[in-house]
Amino acid sequence: MNVSAPAPLLSTAIEPSVSVVRDADGLSALRTDWEALERRAVHGGPFVRWRHVQLAARHLLGPGDELHVLTVRADDERLIGVLPLLRTSERHYGMTLKVLRQIGILEGDRPGVLALDDADAVWAALWRHLQATRADWQVLVLRELDPGSWPLRELAEPGPGFQAELGDDVISTFQPLTGTWPAHLSRRPEALREQRLQARQQLAAAMPGLCVAVADTPQDILAAFDRYLALEAGLREQGGGVTIGGDERRVAFYREWLPRLAADGDAAVWLLGSVEQGEVAGLLRLRSSHIWIERHACFDPARAAHTPSLLLLLEALQHGFATTATESRLVNLREPAGAAASAMSWYDDCLQTRRLSVWNLHSKLAPVAFLKGLGRRLRG
């Protein structure tokens, strides 16, 4: 790739080089360079950091999954980009296919790529490498891509020998933390504010001494996490959907990850409850530079009428306005079925992310792609 204009990322016209890390030893050897890139990176968050990938590789990869971490270096050997992938075998169309997926999706959201200020150049180098090593994979799946990102712009039509499929992925809800909490509160409908006030008053009357407890140090975060898991257990008994505690691998991952994040001030467990009656809501809270990430809010089904998970989330949102963060991002809030108030009513913005699947047609997928294309033409 020739770079003729001044580019902070690349100082010469030499193309960046890409290599693959396939095992735990290679991942360990990369730690120093990777963490140095994290400190300078403009693009990326907690789900593409070395410690997240290292722990995910230890705890979350399934049987037969393999590391396939792509690293990009400039001509002076500086690490300038990382795309943490895994390679897994999956059954599709009656065939076993080698599929590349992002590690950060296993327990994270919108992982993207870790890069300096020129993410497009990193993505372009990664795609050239994937084209050159197409024998290693048959499907590339990139999840939760932001609108306008390089893969969506450039790989919707990936070129000869490849075929792409695009689709909507999850909706990411977020709140810019501009202004103040009172100003934000004043913009909510009066009925919504009244619902919150009544729920708080009713819950406080039912639970004297109701308060929020925050565990944000390595010394106390695991004890709070255990109390959070106890809340989730009640939800699972009621069919409360996906939980951390329902998967021993995820529990083990968080037991190692949370204290490491807390040591840097980047994680906390928030609990709503009272000393006498225990907790009624829990929330895992992460910080990525200027963004608060509210994850896995849960509640005691016995107190569902008071929407305690929403009340706790709003306490965290209010706190966010008083910090230096510029955004609060909501991920996976469990709310009681049929709740009158929804978290979506308290956030101003949302982002529709996209999913991109690229098929390698120089493989046994070629006949399937031909038949699917023929079907589309016949229907059209």
Summary of the structure (lengths in Angstrom):
residues: 380
radius of gyration: 22.8
end to end distance: 38.7
largest distance: 68.5
contacts: 1207
relative contact order: 0.14
helix: 39%
strand: 29%
